[in-house]
């Protein structure tokens, strides 16, 4: 695919006319037209501006070949994950988890993962399955994995959650106060609260592992870059909390490896 064809395709994806794109780049529509017909090449400054406008890398714009790999939005059926969690919870007599599964599904019903058609419940179920796969059968921990986004993202409050006080405390620590006018101070307190509780730190690392592996679904290039920076600044330090807790030592290594290797892959691709 030529550079001109790629510019035209990206412009049309964004619903821009040649005139509108020209306005954004401070060039005439004739210049845009000549690029798309491969009569002239944009100079370096305009290539950078085009990549920024379309939220793609320079290599994406300029490489002659784009590989058409098939991708999968969801690796596992969420109903199968729900069945697995319920079966495990019954085997280990995890009462809070059994109640949390159905409540989480109800609370997130109708919601979708950002910019996808995937039911939102896929995410908390994945986080819970990840914890179970690591060998954790702590009732409060798994219940909080399932409910960690309910208070922050739905109309339900902490008091509505049908679980014990410990599970509620973990959910409270996982919940950001989005309406706080001082975001920087809010985040400082938020991560301090996670560091105070190894279980909360573990849930946050599990949550971030899932979000890192799925952010290519609905994140723009700039959002991915921000997420990488946030992960390195605020999430990876939580691994130190896990390392100080004997039962979480192995999980700290595995989660650290997953997050760091995923970050490295994104960095190289970007």
N, C-alpha and C positions, 0 to 999 in steps of 0.2 A: 504494500500500500504506500502511495506517495505521500509526501508531507502535505501537499495541497488537499488530497482526498481526506487525510486525517483531520485537517483544520475544518474542512466543510462538515465532516461527520460530527465532530465535537460541537461545532457551532449549532448545527441542527438539533443535536441532543439537548442543548440548553435553550432551544427555542428562540435563538437570536437571528435577526436578519443580518445581511452583510453591512447594512447601514448602521445598525445598532452596535455590532462588534467594532466597526470602524470608529464610532464615537468613543467607545470604551478605551480604545488603543490610540486615540488621537491621530487616526489616519482616515483617508477617504474610503468609501465603499469600493471604489475602483481598485485600490491597493489590495483590499481583502479579496476581491474577485480575481485579481492577478495571481495572488498566492494560491488560491484554490484551484486555479487552472494550471498551476506549476509553471507559470510564465516567469515569475520572479520569486526569489526567496526572501522571507523576512530577515532583517538584520538581527544580530544577537540580542539587542535590547528588546525588540518586538517578539522574538521567540520566548524570551523570559516572561514577557507580559502575557503572551498567549498561554503559556503553561500555567501561570498564576490564575488567569481568568477561567481556564477550563479545569483548574485544580488537578493537573496531571504533572508528571515529571517531564523534564526536557527530553530524556531518552525515549519516553513514550511518543512524543511528537516527532522525533527525528529518526528513530529506527525504521528501517525499511520493512522489517517483518514483525508482525505482532502475532504471537502464538495464541491460537484459539483453544485454550484448555477448557475442559468441562469442570465446573465447580458444583459443589453440593452445599445447599444452604443449611440443612440440618442433618447431622450424621446419624442421629437416632430418633425414632418416633417417640414423641413425648409421652404417649399413653403407655408405651413399654417401660419407660423410665419410672412412671408413676406406679405401675404394677410392681416393679422391682423394689421400689422404696417401701411400698405397703407390705410386701411379702417379708422383707427384711425386718421392718418394724414389728410385725407380728411375731416373728421368730425370736427377737430380742426384747420383746415386751416394751416397746418404745411408745408409750401412750401419747405423749406430746407430738411426736412425729406423725402418728396416724391422724391426729386431728389437724395438724398443720398442712398435710398434703391436700386434703379436700378444701381447707380454708384458703390456701394459696391459689388453688385452681379457680375457686369462686371469685376471689378478690381481683385476679388478673384477667378474668373472662372478658373476651372481646378486644383485649389489648394485643398489640403486635410489637415485635422487636423493631427497632428503628429502621425505617426504609425497607422493610421486608414484609412478607405475608406470614412469617413464622409466629405462632402464638407466643406471647410473652412468657407463659408458664414454662416454656422450654428452658429458659435461663435458670430459674431457681431449682428446677428439677435436676439440671445438669450439675449445678453446684453441690447439691445434696448427694448425687450419685458419685461425684468426685471424692467427697469426704468418705462415703461408704467404701469406695474402692481402695482408699488408703488405709482401711481397716478400722475406722472410727465408728463406734456404735453408741456414742454419747447422745442420749435422747435430746437434751437441750440444744446441743450443737447442731444436730441434723434438723431439728425443728426450726432453729433460727436460720439455717441455710435456706430452708424453704420459704421463710417469711421475711427475709432480710430486706426486700424492696416494698413490702406491702404498705407500711406506714408512710414511707417517702413518696410513693408513686400512686397510691389509691386513696379513696376517701375514708378508709378505715384508720382508727387510732390504735395506740398501743393497748388501751383497755379492751378493745374489741378482740384481740388475739386470744384464741382458746387454748393457751399454753401456760406453763408455769412461770413463776417469777424470774427464774434464771434465763429462760428462753426469751422472755420479754426484755430483760436487761440487755441481752446480746443484740436483739433487734434494735433497741433504742440506740446502742452504740454504733450500729450500722447505718442509722438514719441521719442524713444531712438536713439541716434547717435551711431550705432553699430560699426562704423569705428574709433571711438575715441580711441586713444592709451592709454589714462589714464581712464580706466573703472571706477575706484573708484570715481574719481572726476566727471566724466560724470554722474554717478548715483546720486551723492550728489546734483548736479545742477538739475537733472531730478526731483527728489522728492521735492526739494525746489520749483520748478516751479509748481508742483501739489498742494503744500500746499498754494500757493499764490491765488489759484482760487478754491472756494468750488465746482463748477461744475466739474472741472477737477478731483478733489479729489473724487467726487461721482462716476464719470465714472470709475476711476481706481479701486475703491472698487467693483463696479459692475463687472468689467472685472475680478478681482481676484476671486470673488465668483464663476463665471462660470468656470474659470480655475482650481480652487481647486476641484470642484465637478467632473471635467473630467480628472484630471491629472493621474488617475489610468489607463486610456486608453493607454497612450503612454509614460509615465514617468518610468524610471528605479527606483529602490528602493533608490539609492543614490540621484537621481534628486528630488524625492519626499521629501527627508530629507532636501535638499538645499532649496527647495521651501517653506517648512514649516518655516525654519529659516528666509528666506527673508520676508515672510508674517508677521511674528512677529516683525521683525526689522523695516521694511519700510512701510508696508501697513496698519497694525492696527493703527499706529499713525495718519493716515489720518482721522480716525473716529473723532478725536478731532477737526479737521477742520469742519467736518459736524455738530458736536454738537454745534458749535458756530453760525451756520446758522439756524435760527428758522424753516424755511421750510424743512430743512433736518434732524431735530431732530429724527423723527420717523424712517426715513430710516437708520440713524446712528445706532439705536438700533437693527433693524432687520438685517442689513448687518453685524454688529458686532457679533450678535448671530449666524448667518449662518457661518461666517468665523471661529469663535472661536470653535464652536461645530464640524465643519468639521475637523479642525486641531486636536482637541482632539481625534476624532475617528481614524484618521490616526496614531497618536502617539501611541494609544493603540494597534492598529493592527500591527504596526511596531515593 
